[in-house]
């Protein structure tokens, strides 16, 4: 539980610092790419109430080109991990995932990343 909270806080901090850069830059940093992958899984989760995320999926696909396989593989892993986490029965965890989706992920989902 503590590890989950710490990783959520770290992700929140990372995106809060990186969010203004999303609109200014066409190419995401590796950290933004990884966070967007996690956000895509949270948005597509039927357990959390799926949101439209086709534009984000297309943006991730376009951002994949030129990245190292270690980063793209990690992005795929983060999607799978977030998808697994979203199926939790624990209401506290579920609330944290919804808060992450409404907070950190909102930048990726609402702007459909200004670079597109």
N, C-alpha and C positions, 0 to 999 in steps of 0.2 A: 504494500500500500504506500509506504513511504517513497519507494523508488518511483512509483507511478506519479505521485504528487510532485516530486522533484523534477521528473522529466516533463510534466505538464507545465510547471513553472518556467523551466528552462526554455521550452518551446514558445511560451507566451512572451518571454523577454526577448527571445531572438526575433520574433516576428514584429513585436512592437517597435524594435529598433529598425528592422528592415522594411516595414510597411511603407514609409514614405518613399523608399527607393524603388518600390514596385512600379510606381507611375513614371518614374524618371528613367528607367533603364529597360531596354528591350530584352537583354539577356539576364536571366536570373542567376543569382549566385547558387552554389551547390546547396547551401542551407535553405534558400527559398525554394529550390526545386524539391528538396526532400520534404519540406513542410507542406508544399502544395500536394504532393503525393499522399501524405497523411490526410490532408483536408479532403481530398477527392474521395477517399474511402469513407470518411465520416459523413460526407454529403450524400453518398450513394447508399448509405446504410438504411435498409428498410426498418430495422429495429429502432433506429432513432427518428425515423420519418424522413424518407428520401427527399432531397432537394434537387432541383435541376442543376446538373453539373457537366453537361455535354461540352460547353465552351471551355471549362477548366480541363477536362480530359483532352480536348484537342490542343490546348495550350501546353499541357504537359508533354504530349506527344511531340509537338514542335520543338520544345525545349530539350528533349532527349538527345537530339542530334549533336554530336561533338562532345558529349560527356563520356567520361571513362566508365567502363563497365562496373567498376566498384560503386560508383554513385548511382547508376541506373538500377543496379541490383539492390542497393540499399533502399531506393525509392519503392521498388516492388515489395521489399520486405516490410517497409513502413505501412504500405497500403494493406498488406495482409494482416499485420499486427493490429492496425486500427479497426479493420473489419472484424477481427476476432473480439477485440475489446468492446466493440459496439453491441455485441450480442449478450452482454452481461445481464444478469438478473439483479445485480447489486444496484440499488437505486442511487446511492451516493456516487458510484463510479459513472453511472449513466448520466447523472446531473453534471458531472465534471466534463464528460465528453460533449454533452450538449452546450455547455458553457464554452468549451474550446471551439466548437463549431461556430457558435454565435460571436465569439470574440476574435481569436486568432485567425480563424478560417474565413471570416467575413470579408477580409481584404481580398482574398483569392476568389471568392464566390461572387461578390458584388461588382467588383471592377472587371471581372473576367480578365483580369490582369491587363491593364491599360496598354501594354505592349502589343496586344493582338490587333 
